[in-house]
Amino acid sequence: MMGSLVRPAGLLLIFALLAVAESYRPVVIMHGILDSPKDMQSLKEFVTKAHPGTDVYVVDAYNDLDSLVEMWEQVGKVYKLVEPIFANATDDGVDMICFSQGGLICRAILELHSVNVHSFISLSSPQAGQYGDSVYLKYLFPNFSKDHIYLLFYTKDGQKISIANYWNDPHHQDRYKQYCNFLPFLNNGSDPSYKKNFLNVQQLVLIGGPDDGVITPWQSRYNLCCY
């Protein structure tokens, strides 16, 4: 679903950010919902062409429909895959480029673990949650609208679906806080270590716009609560 969401201006911004270091840092790329490494290939090629010799790792986990697995499971496995990259990095650290749902997975890793990440670039990621009749919602749940899908998402079984873990219905906040077992824990700041770990990131970049048709409301990608 990446398509043309990373437009030339966004790619130029990524290039400028990654070019700051005297030597190129390793880059970790995390795909989004219903995506796989092949959908990140153009982004990987852009980075390697702009910065020859850069080590670029595209996470190969929870691809396509497997990206609907609940978020905490994904966070745990993805961390195990990328932890050796963090551990073997120089003092300059690692750069993370994380797309859509992948931006929430990367954010959770950065909150739960003290890792050596220089730049966290979040591309069209619902950092404040998702609420809207987006393209993928209509594709996956054609019999539900944004007004009624809380009846599925805000249940014990519903929380086994990744989207439900960050579905933030403004009209049903009581049920959101009662059932949603992922995003509220990232946002509420109840564990001081989450904020402390996340503030190890030297550079945070949030990229997105109103025309991608995926993240709704589109401002969600610019709202990182509690920092």
N, C-alpha and C positions, 0 to 999 in steps of 0.2 A: 504493500500500500504506500510505499514511499513515493513512487511516481515523481512528480515535478515539485514536490513540497520543498526540497532544498533547492531554491532558485539560485541563479548566478550570484546575486548579492550576498546570499547566505554563504555560498562556497568561498567567495572572496574574503568574507569576514573570518571564516574558519582558517583560511590560509594565513591571514594576517596574524591571527592569534597564535597559530602554531609556529610561526616564523620568528617569534620573539627570542627564543633561546639561541645561544651560540651553537649548540648542537641539537639535533632533533631528538625529542623525547619519543619513547614508544607511544603508540596510539592504540587505544582499545575502542572498538566500535560495537555498540549493542543495538540490534535491530528492534523493530517495534512489533505491535500486535499483528498477527497474520502474515508476518514477514519471515525471512530466513536470510542466511548469509549472502545468498545470490542477489537479494534485493539491495544489499549494501555494497555490491561490487563496484558500482560507479563512484561511490564516495571513497572507497579504498583506493581506486585507481587515481582519483583526483589528488589524494594526499601523497601517494607514492610518486606521482608525476611532478607535483609541486616540490616535494622534498625527497629526492632520490636517496635511497639508503635507509629511510625510516622503517622501523619495524611496526607493522600494522597488524593487529590481531582482531579479527571479526569473530565475535562469540558465536559458536555453533551449538546452540541449545534452545530448546523450547521453540522450535520452528513451526511456522504455519499454524495449523489448528492446535498444536501443542502449546502455543502461546496463551491459550485460554486456561491453562493450569493455574491454580491459585498462586497469588503473588509471593507469599513467603517461601513456598517451595522453590520457585524460580530464583529468588534472591539467594537462597542458600547454595543452590547448585552453581549459579553463575559466579558467586564469590569464590567457590572452590576452584573454578576454572581460571579465574583471573588473578587469584592471590599470588601464584608464582611470578606473574609479570610484575606485580607491585614489589615483591620481595627482591627480585633481581635487578630492579631499576637503579639507576644512579641517583645521586642526591637531587638531580633536577626533577625526578619524579616521572609520572605518566600522565598523558592527556586522555580524557574519556569523551567520546562523542556518542551520545545516546539518543535514540530516536523514539518518539511517541511513548508507548508503554515502557520501552527500554529505559527512558529517562527516569521513570519511577524506580525501576530495578536498580539502576546505578545510584540514585539518590539514597535508597535504602542501604546499599552497601557502604556508602560514604558516611551515613549516620551510625551504622552499627559497628563499623570497624575503623580504627585509626590507620589509614593507609596513605602512602606517599603519592597523592594525585595533585598535579599542578593545576590543570585546567579541567573543569567539568562543563562541557558544552551540551546543553539540553535542547534538542531540536523538536519543536512541536510536541511537547510532552505535557500531559495534563497534571501539572504539579499541584494544582488546587482541586483536582478532581474532574470528573466528567459528568455532564448533564446535558443531553440534547439528542435529537433524532439524527445522529450522524450516519455516514455511509455504512460503516461496519455494523452499527447497531441494527439498522434495517436489514442488513444481509444476514446477520446471525439470529435475530429475533424478529422475524417479519410480523408476528402476531402481537407484538407489544409496541407501545409508543413510550416516549420518555415520561409521560404522565402516569403510566401504570406499571412500568417494569420494576419499580421498587418492590412490588408485591412478590416478585421472584428474587431480586437481588438481596433484599433485606430479610433473608431467611438463612438458617443454618446451611441448607443445601445450596442456596444461591451463592453463598460465600466461597464455594468451591470453584467459582468462575472468576478469572482474573479481573474482568471489567467490573464486576460487582465489588471488588476490593477497593476500588477508588471511585465508585459511583456516588456522587455527592448531590443528592436531591435537596434543593433548598426548601422544598415544601414538606419534607418529612425528615427533619433533622433529628428528631427523637429516635426514629428507627435507624437512621444513619449511625448515630452514636452508639446505639444498642447493638447493632449487628455487624457493622462494617469493621473488619478486623485488621485492616492494613493502613489506609491513609490517615485515619485519626491518630494512630500511634506515631506516625511520622510528624504530624502537625502539632500535636498538643504540647510538646516540649516537656512532658512529665519526667522523662529520663534525661538528666543534665548531660550525660555522656553523648547523647545524640547530637546535641548542638556543638559540644566540644569537638567531637570527631569531624563533623561537617565543616567546621571553621578551619580545619587543616587545609582545606582546598584554597589555593592561592588566587584562583581566578574562576568566577562563575559567569557563564554566558547563557542567556535564555533567548532562543530564536523562535520566531513564529509570526503568524499573521492571520487575518480574518478570512482568508480565501481557501484554506486547505480542505474544508469540508469534512474534517475528521474530528478535531478537538473542539468541543463545545462546552461552555462558552469559550471563544478563542482566547480570551484574556487569562484563562487558567494557566496557560504556559508561562505567564509572567509573574505568577503569584506563588512564591515559595514561603509558606507560612512559618512564622515564629523564628526567623533569623534576622 
